[in-house]
């Protein structure tokens, strides 16, 4: 599962060929039909992320679409509503590039995308996209082990107007804040905030109209985030129970999350002394098709699993079997 390089120029040329054409006239009216084409493209990127995760290709495609949205701002006249929508879409695409960089464990690139996306979100006036970006900022901060920043970002997300309007947004913000507290070794605050997330989720209208990027946050994801909180405070039995629920509820198409949460399940089982079961779970994460790969976040979980397994059960038969399967695949 070798880390993939960011071949920006080459992939960028490929991405550009898929962009909608700019207006041929030197100056024309930009309308909602233009923003609708970009919205459809954004939905396709979200689906691709759910399926395969944040790849360098996805990151570059997202940047290209964000650039295209800003080009439309420059080449034509538009109403203020259309301009706000273009800024929102540019922020959304840049936020997807940010998330892809986080999934690839590239914090410097992610930080650059975050700064740009926040500027665009501010220009758009969209509370929903700003909440999304604060959520990504918190995950980035946890990835770099800046837990105070993670708490601050999650707190900012929770204060969003989107959270006041819709309990589903509020639930996500609470769940992310709970994860930040767990990472900061504040178990009481983590578990209390997680309860707020569950309560808000239960009070939300499941059929309310929400942005396409919010589609990932269903009961399966709440269970998954709950598992990460419990694991973060050392309650590995509770984490395992939540992870089993997550994996049973995950919808088709969420392949990246399935591999990610299975990796966490293997760790939870290992940390309860169930090395053989943990190895069986971990083996189910490894790609089975030629050329198959995992996101860097998931690959790092398996690296962590391997180190812990060799520490607690170095001579176990399951450890030998795991290493025989893992060694050749980690270089794919």
Residue pairs with C-beta under 8 A, 6 or more apart in sequence:
1 287
1 293
1 294
1 299
1 302
1 329
1 330
1 331
1 332
2 330
2 331
2 332
3 104
3 105
3 296
3 299
4 55
4 56
4 104
4 293
4 296
5 56
6 56
6 59
6 60
6 104
6 106
6 109
7 56
8 56
8 60
11 56
11 57
11 60
11 61
12 60
12 63
12 64
14 57
15 57
15 60
15 61
15 63
15 64
15 65
16 64
18 41
18 61
19 64
19 65
19 68
20 34
20 37
20 38
20 41
20 68
22 68
22 71
22 72
22 75
23 30
23 75
23 76
26 75
27 75
27 76
27 77
28 75
28 76
28 77
29 76
29 77
29 78
30 72
30 73
30 75
30 76
30 77
30 78
30 82
30 86
31 78
31 82
32 81
32 82
32 85
34 72
34 82
34 86
35 82
35 85
35 86
35 89
38 65
38 68
38 69
38 86
38 89
38 93
39 89
39 212
41 65
42 65
42 89
42 92
42 93
42 96
42 212
42 213
43 212
45 58
45 61
45 62
45 65
45 93
45 96
46 96
46 212
46 213
46 215
47 253
48 58
49 58
49 96
49 99
49 100
49 103
49 256
50 216
50 253
50 254
50 255
50 256
50 257
51 253
51 254
51 255
51 256
52 58
52 255
52 256
53 103
53 256
53 294
53 295
53 297
53 298
54 99
54 100
54 101
54 102
54 103
54 104
54 295
55 100
55 103
55 104
55 295
56 100
56 104
58 96
58 97
58 100
59 96
59 97
59 100
59 101
59 104
59 109
60 97
62 93
62 94
62 96
62 97
62 100
63 93
63 94
63 97
63 113
65 89
65 93
66 89
66 90
66 91
66 93
66 94
66 97
66 116
66 120
69 86
69 87
69 89
69 90
69 93
70 86
70 90
72 78
72 86
73 83
73 86
73 87
78 86
84 123
84 124
84 125
84 126
85 124
87 120
87 121
87 123
87 124
87 125
87 126
88 120
88 121
88 124
88 126
88 129
90 120
90 124
91 117
91 118
91 120
91 121
91 123
91 124
91 126
91 129
91 133
92 129
92 132
92 211
92 213
94 113
94 116
94 117
94 120
95 113
95 117
95 121
95 129
95 132
95 133
95 136
95 213
96 213
97 113
97 117
98 110
98 113
98 114
98 117
98 133
98 136
98 140
99 136
101 107
101 109
101 110
101 113
102 110
102 136
102 139
102 140
102 143
102 297
103 256
103 295
103 296
103 297
104 295
104 296
104 297
105 143
105 296
105 297
105 300
106 296
107 140
107 143
107 144
110 136
110 140
111 140
114 133
114 136
114 137
114 140
117 133
118 130
118 133
121 129
121 130
121 133
122 130
127 160
127 161
127 162
127 165
128 160
128 162
128 169
128 210
128 211
128 214
129 211
130 160
130 162
131 157
131 160
131 162
131 163
131 169
131 172
131 173
132 211
132 213
132 214
134 153
134 154
134 156
134 157
134 160
134 173
135 153
135 154
135 157
135 172
135 173
135 176
137 149
137 153
138 149
138 150
138 151
138 153
138 154
138 157
138 176
138 177
138 179
138 180
139 150
139 176
141 147
141 149
141 150
141 153
141 180
142 150
142 179
142 180
142 183
145 183
147 180
147 183
147 184
148 184
150 179
150 180
150 183
150 184
151 177
151 180
151 181
151 184
153 180
154 173
154 176
154 177
154 179
154 180
155 177
157 163
157 172
157 173
157 176
157 177
158 170
158 173
158 174
158 177
160 169
160 173
162 169
163 169
163 170
163 173
164 170
166 204
166 208
166 210
167 200
167 201
167 203
167 204
168 200
168 201
168 204
168 205
168 208
168 210
168 214
168 217
169 210
169 214
170 200
170 204
171 197
171 198
171 199
171 200
171 201
171 204
171 217
171 222
172 197
172 214
172 217
174 193
174 194
174 196
174 197
174 200
175 194
175 197
175 222
175 225
175 226
175 229
176 225
177 193
178 189
178 190
178 191
178 193
178 194
178 196
178 197
178 225
178 229
179 190
179 225
179 228
179 229
179 232
181 187
181 189
181 190
181 193
181 229
182 190
182 228
182 229
182 231
182 232
182 233
183 232
187 233
187 234
190 229
190 232
190 233
191 229
191 233
194 226
194 229
197 222
197 225
197 226
198 222
198 226
201 219
201 222
216 254
216 257
218 249
218 251
219 249
220 245
220 246
220 249
220 250
220 251
220 254
220 257
221 246
221 257
223 242
223 243
223 245
223 246
223 249
224 242
224 243
224 246
224 257
224 261
224 264
226 242
227 238
227 239
227 240
227 242
227 243
227 246
227 261
227 264
227 268
228 239
228 264
230 236
230 238
230 239
230 242
231 239
231 264
231 267
231 268
236 268
236 271
236 272
237 268
237 272
239 264
239 268
240 265
240 268
240 269
240 272
243 261
243 264
243 265
243 268
244 265
246 261
247 258
247 261
247 262
247 265
250 257
250 258
250 261
256 295
256 298
259 285
259 294
259 295
259 298
260 295
260 297
260 298
260 301
262 281
262 282
262 284
262 285
263 282
263 285
263 298
263 301
263 302
263 305
264 301
265 281
266 278
266 279
266 281
266 282
266 285
266 302
266 305
267 278
267 301
267 304
267 305
267 308
269 277
269 278
269 281
270 278
270 305
270 308
270 309
270 312
271 308
273 312
275 309
275 312
275 313
275 316
275 318
275 319
276 316
276 318
278 305
278 309
278 318
279 309
279 318
279 319
279 321
279 322
280 318
282 302
282 305
282 322
282 326
283 321
283 322
283 325
285 294
285 298
285 302
286 302
286 325
286 326
286 329
287 293
287 294
287 329
287 332
291 332
292 332
293 332
294 302
299 330
302 326
302 330
303 330
306 322
306 323
306 326
309 319
309 322
310 319
310 323
313 319
